[in-house]
Amino acid sequence: MQRLFDVIFSGVALIALLPIFVPLTFLLRLTGEGEIFFLQDRIGRQGKYFKLYKFATMMKNSPNIGTGTVTLHNDPRILPLGGFLRSTKINELPQLINIFKGDMSVIGPRPQTQRCFDAFPTQSQKEIIQVRPGLSGIGSIVFRNEEEMMHVNNDPDKFYDETVMPYKGTLEVWYVLHQNLWSYFCLIGLTAWVVLFPRSNLVWRLFKDLPKPPEDLDPWI
């Protein structure tokens, strides 16, 4: 049933968003490095790689510059339109193509690069690949201000590997164990809610059995 809703939602959304996509492609072509889409290998269901689509928001060589695949708040590698596209999450909308194709679901664990996936605890990795990765999900909602969190840390790579990803892994496993249509629709609604109200703690009120964050993350989530 979730796959059926994925196809319906992504198909309708792709058609409805054409008035945004068409002018945006022209703007991206005329600014930054002239790239429209950013394609990157991500780990999907059963550990298989797929090409993830995003609107281009960062320099083409970003994975080999600075903090690599870890993005900071006000990262200097972000292109002129990139900050707006990232803050509004518009850059993620081309993943509707991935959803329609079956690479992803509307809701699920966020698809990771190999470097970031390796930062998950081993047991979390085994559980996460049992489901399709998602355009949004519990990890995306709880860590909606992740770039800001990483920016103020003195050692972002260590903080990411030793604090952020282990806890994010427990959140994604929580979703795998609680995957059903209720959580699917609830997390879709929560995604829209936190875009409008980013400081809201509604997720904690709706899902009272979520794993508790470590003390280092308390000020942020």
C-alpha positions, 0 to 999 in steps of 0.5 A: 500500500505504501508503494501505491501511495508513493506512485500516486503522490510522486506522480501528482506532485511532479505534474503540479510542480512543473510551474516551479521546476521549469523556471528554476532550471533556467535560473540554475543554468544561468547562475553558479556553475550552470548545473541543474541537477546534482546526481550522487550515488546513495545506498538504497534498499538491500544495500544497492546503489542508486543515483539520487537527484537534487537541484544543484546547490553546491560546487561540483567538486564539493565532496573533495573540498573542505568538510567533504560530504558533511555540509555546514551552515553557510558553507562557502561551497554553496552556490548563489541560489543554493542557500534558498533552495536548501533552507526551503528544501526545494533542492530535494524535490527532484527526488520525486523522480526517484520515488516514482521510479521505485528507488525511494519512498516519500517516507523512510530513512534518508539515503546516505553516501557510503561515507555517511552510511559507514558512520551508522552503527553496524546493527543500524546499517542492517536494519536501515537497508530493509526499507526504501530510503525516504525523501523525508523521515524521522531522522530528517525531522529530528535533525532538520537543523543539522547544518547549523549544529555542525557549523558551531562544532569545533570538530564537525567530522568527529561530532558527526561520526561519534554523536550525530550518526549513531543517534540518527541510526537509532531513529531510523531503526525506530522507523523501520520497526514502526513502519505502517500507514499511520506513521507514513502519513503522520511523518508526511504531515510533520515534514510540512509542519516543521518547514513552517515551524522549524522550532516545533517539538510536535514530533516528540509529542506524537511519538512518545517512544522515540529514542532519547537523544544523548546529552550532547544533542539536547540543546539542538533537538 
